């Protein structure tokens, strides 16, 4: 494959990831503001966004720490929220698993909801892409997202007080995940697990330390996995 072809897939991925900046920027700004208000130093907040690299888990952990929840519950809840990354990795391994170790490590580090969503949609729509083309597309898709997430966090730290309340940055959180999830609702297992997570989140919302989120997330993944097993067995009959 020519270098030009690889570049074209990189830039295709880049263009595909660009629209997510509309929600990544306010999402990052909001985290920078909230973390600072919760008492985090600028260094701690930037490290949080640069190392953890997972907005949903970061907000969840931040809220629990602000409520002085026991450390083990903070860790367990954040891990539960991020368990979706394990599923992301498993499904990406089908398409990118033959990449060199250092590339797989880098993919694992920068993999976020946005890059996963657009990459899986592309890989499933174009299953004949070569490994090199898939890698190029993935890194292209993540290029506009990850650096801007960190930059937006920094802007939220340093200029958060200047942002008027009427802008309401918290709109970015639900919109971000709706934009990611909606195109991926392609199978019965996806839809069932989504409905289960919503219902259980509401049912167990009264549990202390936001444990309802932990229960809902784990239960939805179990139900979704069972539905996939059932669908596979049915298809084999």
N, C-alpha and C positions, 0 to 999 in steps of 0.2 A: 504494500500500500504506500502511496506517495505521501510525502510530508504535507502537501497541500490538502489532501483528503482528510488527514488527521486534524489539521487546523480547522477545516470546515466543520467537522463535528464538534470541536472544542467551541467554536463560535456559535454553532447551533445551540449547544447546551447553554452557553453564556446568555444568548438572547432569550432562551426559555426561562432562565432563572431571574432575569431582570425584573419582571412584573412583581416578584415577591418583595422587592425593595419598598413597595408601597405600604407593606405591613411590617417588614423587618425594621425599618427606621423608627417608626413610632413605638414598636415593641421594645427595641433596644433603649430608646430614650426613656421609656417608662421604667424599665428595670434599673437604669442608672439613677433615676430620681428616687424610686422606692427604696433601693438599697441604701442610698445616702441618708434618706430620712429615717431608716431603721437603725442607723448608727454605724454602718460599714464605712471604712476609710476608702479613699479613692483607689488605693492599691488593692485592697481586698475585693472591691467591686469589679475592677478590671480583671483581676485574677479569676474571679468567679466566672465571668463571661468568656474568658480566654481558655480556661481549663475545662470547666464543666460543659460549656458549649451546648446548653439545652435549656431554652427559655422556660418551658413548662416546669421542668424540675427545679430550675433556679427560683422561680416565683413561689413554688410550693415550699421549698426548703426555707426560703426567706420569710414567708409568712409564719411557718412553724417556729423558726428561731426567734422571731419577734414576739411570739406568744410564750417563749421560754419552755417549749415542749422538750421532753427528754431527748437527748442526742440520738439514741438508738432508733427512736420513732422517726426523727427527722431523716436519718439515713435510709431507713426501711421505706418510708413513703416516697422519698426522692428516687430510690431505686425502682420502686413499683411503677412510678410515673415513667421512668426511663426504660422499663422492660420492653417497651415497643422497639427500642433500638436493637435488642437481641433478635427480635423477629425481622426487623429490617435487614440485619446482617445475614440472617439465614436465607432470606429470599434473594438478597444481592449476591450471595455466594454462588448461586446457580449461574449468574451472568458474569461475575468478576472474580470468581474463586481461583482461576488459573493465573491471575496477575502475580508478579513478583511480590515477595513478602513485604518489602518496604512500601510498595504501592498499596497493598492491602492495609498496612498499618496506617498510612496516610488517609486512605478512604475511610477507615473506621473512625479516625480522629475528626475529620471534617464532615462526616455524614450527619445531616440534619433532616428534619421532616421534609423541607422543601426539595432538597437535592434527591432524596429518596423517591418522593412522589413523582417528580418529573422524569427521573431516570427509569423507574420501573414502567411508567406508561410508555416511554420511548422503546425500551427493550422488548416489551410485550407486543408493541405495535410493529416493530422491526426486528423480529427474532434472528434474521440473517446477518445482523451487524457483527463485525469481527470483534475480538477482545479489545484490540487497540481502539477501535471506534467507540466502544462502550466506555472505556476508561476516559477517553478524550471528552466524550459527552458529559460524563459524570463530573469531571473536574471543571468543565466549562460551566455547568449548572450551579456549582457551589461557589465559583469565584466571586460573583457579585453579592452573595449572601453572607458568607462567614466574615470577611473583613469589615463589611458594613455593619454587621451586628456588634462587633467589638467597638468600632468607631462610634456608633450610635450610643452605646453604653457610656463611653467617655463624654460625649456631648451632653447626655442626660445628667452626668455627675456635675459637670462644670457650668452648664447653662440651664439646668432644670428650673431654677428659681425665676428665670426670665420667661418661661413658657406659661402663657395665661391658662387659667383653669378651664375656660370655655372650649379649648381645643379637645379636651377629653381623650387623651392618648390611649386610655384603656380600651377603646374600641378595637385596637389592633389585635388584641389577644384572641377574641372569638373569631374575628374575620380571618385571621391568619390560619387557624385550624380548620375553619369551614372551607377555605380555598384549597387546602391540602386534601382534606378528607373526601369532599364531594366527588371529585373525579375518580377516586379510588374505590367507590362503592360499586364494585363490579360483580360480586358474587353474593350468594345467600349468606355465607359465613361472615362476610364483611358487615352486611346489614344487621344480622342477628346480634353480633358482638357489639355493634354500635348501640342498638336499642337496649341491650342488657346493661351496658355501661351507664346509659342515661337513666334508666329506671332505678338501678341500684344506687347510683349517686344521689338521687332524690330520696330514696327509701332510707339510706343510711347517713343522710346529711347531718343528723343530730348526734352522731358519734363524736366523742372528744378527740382532740388533736387532728381533726380532719381524716380520721381513720376510714371514714366512709369512702373516700377517694381510693384508698388502698384496696378495700374490699371490692369496690366496683371494678377497678382496673384488672385485678387478678381474676375475678369471676368472669369478666367479659372475655378475657383471653382464653380461659379454659373452655367456655361455651363455644367460642369461635373455632377453636381447635377441634372440638368434638363434632361440630357441624361439618367441618372440612373432611374429617375422617368418614363421617356418614355419607357425605356426597361422593367421596372417592369409592367407597364400597358399593354404593348404589350404581355408580357408573361402570363398575367391573362386573355387575350381574348380567 
